[in-house]
Amino acid sequence: MIIGIDLGTTNSVCAIYNDHKVTVIPNSFDELLTPSCISFEKNGTIHVGKSARTRAALHPKETVAQFKRFMGSEKTYKIYGKKYTPVELSSIILQKMVADAEAFTQQKVTEAVISVPAYFNGIQRKSTIQAAAMIDLKVEKLINEPTAAAIAYGLQNKPEYTDFMIIDLGGGTFDVSIMEYFDDILEVKASGGDNHLGGEDFLQILVELYCQKAGIKVNNLSAEDKQAVYSRMELFKKEINKQSVIEPFIKKVKVPISITGETFENACRPLVKKIIKSIELCLKDAQLTPQEIEEVILVGGSSRLPFLKTLVTRIFKKIPRTDINPDLTIAHGAAIQAALKGKNKDLSDVVLTDVCPYTLGTGVVGNSVYDQSLIFSPIIERNTVVPASRVQSYVTVQDNQTKLKMAIYQGESRLVKNNIKLGEFEVKVPKAKAGEEMISLRISYDINGILEVDALVESTGDTASLLINNSPQELTEEQIAQSKQKLSLLKVHPRDNEAVKEVMWRAESIYENSLDEEREALNELIMQFQVIIDSQDPKRIAQAVSELSSALESFEANRWL
Amino acid sequence: MYPWDVLGIDETGDKKTIKKAYAKLLRKYRPDEHPDKFQEINQAYQFALTLINEQLTDEAISQESPTSLSAVGVEAVDSVSIDKKNNSENAGEDDPDTNFSVDTIDNDVEHELFVANGEADLVEEILAQFHQMAFAKYNIKKDPSNWQFLEQFHSIQDLQLRDELSKELFKRVVEYNSFQLKENATLLLTQNMVQAIAAVLEWERDWHELQNTFPEHYVAHVFKLLEPQTQLSGFSFLMLRIATICLEFTVASLLAKLYMLRPWAPATESFEAITIFMFMIINIGAMTSEISLSMVQYGVGLRIYDKYLNLTDSSTDKLRALVFHLLMTPLYFIYYDSTIYLSMMLPVVAVILVINLFCWWKNKQLFHDWVSGTIMVK
């Protein structure tokens, strides 16, 4: 069976396409969003999702989140003396998604379509595929998130020959894409964004705003208080337009704090400016004006921020669409794409054309003798339709030069030192005067983001080539096998037990942050709960979990509102 | 005929026909299954669309008055490198590259173009304020808050107009600076200001487009200013400094020995030591300041530029410093003991003064600037 997975920075979702409709698969909490969060226990047991996020309050050092941001980098997380790479951690999340899907459908999941931000480079894409390989999941296709969103919004029903824009503000990334759909062709015209801008940044602003008003410093807070402030602000962010007063909820703050929607909006202005700039750049790349965009679709949980909708309406003079739950849109699209890859009849006719989201090129010596830094010479411009193959000619700069060092860079900066070096190789040329030997450098970018570089020496006909899918961050078969072994030592906490654990941790976490009377009441509840757990009667346990859960909710509500 | 034969249609001006043909081909040659054929079709498709767009733009231009200043903008840039009448007395006549003039004060033509657009007033306002601020007192223009008016740039709705305004301002930065450099060897808009302007207008993002629009030295001038100061660090920097100090020390001791061979020089150890010490202090000061200038020059915020208005690289700076300190040597002696050395050093000082005056008269540059091909800029 093939499923669609939205492997998100903050939350992950999986879905299947069945009977002409998309079904989002609930996790063991019967929730559709699974936090991309993993918590480790000393004995090798791991908790994934909501239970891990709850556990983060009690064990912040043993809990990891947001690792998608570091996909393809050399960052590792050290937990109980063992190092985990973002790839390995992502594979744990994927494993959880697959387990949920298998439990839901009672079928074996063998393949998946996984969504990645349009901004992901070749290495990051490869890392995602490898994360899946670690759990023997075959990636049928990586799909760019905005493409998935466009697919989710039922292209068939759109008027033809119209351009539309997808704005995806997720937890950690921000993507903008312009697409056109006509005659069963879905053409991506341009994509852009910022892979370090998302809901978390807005949350951070709100947290800082709160701390500033309350006269405390975020970094001086204890781990528990910090967690409490973050989760409280997360809730407050959603209701800021209705409610502007926050009652005290940590011991350090004794007075109610008031933050109005307007104050928040003002504080967010620099972020909003970034968003506007990305949108405008995307329009520019697509050579379109805001008036020419027929429809704007908002995706991603953070697109619920009220002022984002206002902003988009102002720029485009039309109200953006948000009819599908913005948290689930991408998973919807991924599931449909999965069906599409399986040549499901409904969708087999849609042809997707995608663009390369960044510029690829090489470094050249500038004409100015005083400027010694290498200047970027683009070969494939960003937003070129892929697969693409482009060629540029370069000449020698010194008399009797015997070789040219060709380095391939990815990025948008004028100086190559600010761009990412993907690889380099040398080409031998016959000795001649400067400028007389010429080589043609061809870069081919395939649909999977794999780069092939070919150099042809014009005078001799010699060729040299480089295949870029072999960077240091990338894992070999052997390393994958090692990771697999390492991960196999970890025991995922049994699904049926998850809810019990989660609610217990939540109770403990609330307990730690409460005052005397509340503590006593809580203690009572926990003791009762423990008795029921010991009875080992599944029905009674399930009932107790939901009871304790709602009791805790009222605890939280009392403290917070 | 290309691209119509690839798309399998007759030449047309209709977008829909092209898209239909493209779609039909694409269903046959999917990008994932036939990458090569797909590329061929896609390129023909893009080319066909470009042809249509050009056709449409041509029609639009012939029908109504032009709404864009791009055509004139490019023309103005070209004329800049030819136009020499403002600078004919100045040096560098033989070098057309460095001769840009400020013809932007006369902006009647641009005025016409902006009027055609609804947001013309705002653009004009920004240009006027920019001009005013550029020629304002240094104390005023160095304050970033006085450049806030540029933020209005983002409220221009017409993206194309905005683009053109950005390019116009880019051109002006280079030309104003060039103008001021010719007049009194200073930059009208210094690094901080240009960085602030570029941040708003996002020149770093649009570098490729700017590079395709403007001559090489325009782009080089602005981007050199945009670059953060490169600071060497680590082991190589330490070695470089040690090597420099050793070199300075050798030069200084050799010079001191040379002076001591003269009958008028006092043959004392302390004199030699003091000479060397002074050289070292001055040169270490010069080499350790981040822009390879002496402490005093650095303190008053002087910068060195080459004749292409680029910040110089370090070897040029070193050459300049070396010539400068050699010329200053007699003064160091006078400073050490004016009663003994004044009469002896005076002829040397006079010669240096004459050389410098001649150099100034001829090139508007001091000797050491002329030798190293640099311009001092505050």
Interface residues (C-beta under 8 A of the other chain):
Chain A: Y161 F182 D183 D184 I185 K273 I276 K277 E280 L281 L283 K284 T289 P290 D349 V351 L352 T353 D354 T359 G366 N367 S368 Y370 D371 Q372 S373 P378 E381 V385 V386 P387 A388 S389 E412 S413 R414 L415 D446 I447
Chain B: K15 K16 K19 K20 Y22 A23 K24 L26 R27 R30 P31 D32 P35 F38 Q39 N42 Q46 H154 Q157 D158 L159 Q160 D163 E202 E204 R205 W207 H208 Q211 E216 H217 A220 F223 K224 E227 D306 Y308 N310 T312 D313 T316
